[in-house]
Amino acid sequence: MARKLIIDCDPGISDAVALCLALFDPRLEVLAITATAGVVAAERSTTNVRALVNQLDPPRYPRIGTAVPSEHAPVEDDNELHGPDGLAGCQFAVTDRQHQQPSDKVIAELLRLHPDQITILCCGPLTNLGRVFSRDPSLVPLVDKLVLCGGTLAGPGDRTPAAEANMFYDPPAAQDVFASATTKSLVPLDVTEQVIFGMDLLDQLPSKQTRAGGLLHRILPYSFRAAHEFLGRESIALADPIGLLAVLEPDLFQWQEIAGDVETQGILTRGATVFDRRARRQWQCNMEVAAEIDAGAARERIIRGLRYAGQQS
């Protein structure tokens, strides 16, 4: 039986690649894609989700949740690495196939409809999930599993020296989700950056004549140009497909049971993820965190999945 999945995201080129993989994977039933503000502002995030679904035209259309801005969040579109619209400036056409509800309402409704059956993959800030849990705590135990992309275990952040972008954007929501009584797996920046793709990735993508291939060939070259111009790198990491692998193939990772929290007040450390790694730990473990990944196998799985998406589109 296919795993029921909600993808909460802020597209974002990396998010778009993850959606290419997920929407055509026979192991998954993507019930909804819920937009959240992060890499792009709330309205643009919703537009991008709708545009990606329209571009990919998957065999089963998911519900779409609209993003609502967080009261805690700075407005910081990441135009340099993702383009002016978050999707390399491609301005894809938008679908109007369905009535849309706020993302947190979509998540809540689906949890009630499918209790203990849904995995939620969070590829962006945790605003939506924080709202769901704070507004109706009875929904917390209805989640089968959470997989969270973000934070850092031991390395530096990417948004600030201390904080990874998803946690920096809405620290109070992240703190609430970390503290929730759910089964959580965190895939931090330290691990997603272990899986690196060179320019040869472009030669291994599906044909431009397919819907998935047409999308990927338009957005991924921008990622390589931006990495070269702004980061001085000739390769890219794709964090959100790694998060999807944690849903599908957790055995590719080495996991640590650990206690984690998120700094909400610090002037220099806003959004920093803090883990109790002392020999005499005093915090209670509340999640598993990926510490290592089989990078070669992860690359192979992602490329194979993208080719399959091309065959199906």
C-alpha positions, -999 to +999 in steps of 0.1 A: +000+000+000+013+034-009+023+057+019+000+087+024+021+119+023+016+156+028+044+178+015+047+212+032+070+234+012+081+268+000+092+263-036+122+268-043+142+249-068+151+221-044+114+218-035+105+215-071+129+186-076+114+168-046+079+173-060+091+158-093+102+127-074+073+124-051+044+130-075+054+100-097+067+076-071+044+045-069+054+041-033+036+074-024+001+088-024+006+125-022-026+137-006-017+174-005+010+199-012+007+227+013+025+260+007+044+279+033+063+312+031+101+309+033+123+310+002+096+331-013+067+351+003+034+334+010+015+345-021+044+335-044+048+302-026+012+293-033+016+304-069+047+282-073+030+251-058+001+255-083+024+262-112+045+231-104+015+208-102+002+222-135+036+218-152+041+182-140+004+171-145+008+141-123-016+111-126-032+120-093-037+156-084-030+165-048-049+191-028-032+224-026-030+245+006-024+282+004+003+299+025-005+324+051+024+346+064+038+340+098+036+368+124+071+358+135+088+359+101+111+383+083+104+390+047+135+377+030+130+362-005+161+342-014+163+357-049+200+351-054+199+313-053+164+306-066+156+334-089+131+363-087+101+340-085+118+311-066+118+290-098+147+304-118+124+332-132+106+307-154+070+321-147+053+287-152+016+287-160-007+283-130-035+258-126-070+267-113-083+232-111-095+233-075-108+254-047-079+262-022-079+264+015-052+277+039-025+251+044-031+245+081-067+237+074-059+212+047-034+195+070-059+193+099-087+180+077-066+153+062-053+142+096-088+138+108-098+119+077-067+095+078-057+093+115-023+075+121-017+070+084-001+102+072+036+111+070+042+149+067+074+160+050+083+196+058+107+211+033+102+247+045+096+267+077+073+250+101+047+277+103+018+255+091+025+226+114+030+250+143-005+264+136-021+230+133-007+218+166-013+250+186-049+254+174-059+218+179-035+198+201-057+167+196-043+164+161-008+158+173-012+121+180-029+116+146+003+121+127+020+089+118+055+105+113+071+139+107+102+143+085+117+177+089+143+193+066+163+219+083+185+229+112+221+220+118+235+192+140+270+206+144+279+227+114+272+264+106+239+277+092+232+290+058+209+319+065+231+331+094+263+318+110+241+300+135+208+292+118+196+272+088+170+291+067+139+270+076+144+274+113+155+310+111+123+320+093+098+310+121+116+298+152+086+298+175+068+274+152+098+252+149+102+251+187+065+241+190+070+213+165+102+201+181+084+199+215+053+181+201+047+144+210+051+131+175+076+107+159+101+131+143+130+126+120+152+157+114+174+158+083+198+187+090+219+208+067+250+190+077+237+158+060+219+173+030+252+190+020+270+156+020+252+148-012+266+169-040+257+171-077+280+183-104+271+197-138+269+162-151+235+159-134+221+179-163+231+152-187+214+125-167+180+143-165+149+129-184+143+143-218+132+178-222+102+165-242+087+150-210+069+172-185+093+164-156+123+168-179+111+201-193+107+215-158+141+202-146+160+214-176+146+249-171+153+253-134+184+234-125+209+252-148+200+284-128+210+266-096+245+258-110+249+294-122+238+308-089+261+284-069+291+296-091+282+333-088+272+336-052+288+307-034+319+301-055+310+265-061+308+243-092+283+219-076+249+220-058+232+203-030+195+195-031+182+194+004+145+186-001+150+154-022+172+142+006+143+148+030+121+127+007+147+099+008+144+099+046+107+091+040+112+064+014+146+049+023+156+058+059+182+030+059+204+052+038+210+073+069+227+069+102+203+082+129+209+095+164+182+097+191+187+131+207+170+160+224+167+192+204+153+227+207+152+259+187+165+293+199+138+319+195+152+350+212+189+353+204+200+384+185+228+364+169+214+329+173+177+333+162+166+299+147+197+280+158+190+243+165+204+233+199+210+196+208+219+182+242+250+161+233+266+162+267+279+130+283+254+136+312+223+146+292+196+164+311+171+169+282+147+141+272+152+128+237+124+140+214+136+131+179+160+112+157+185+133+137+203+121+106+241+123+112+254+106+081+241+095+047+253+071+020+259+099-004+266+077-035+234+057-030+214+089-024+226+104-056+218+073-075+183+071-061+175+107-069+187+104-105+169+072-110+137+087-095+139+117-118+143+095-148+113+075-138+093+108-134+103+116-170+090+082-182+057+087-164+052+123-176 
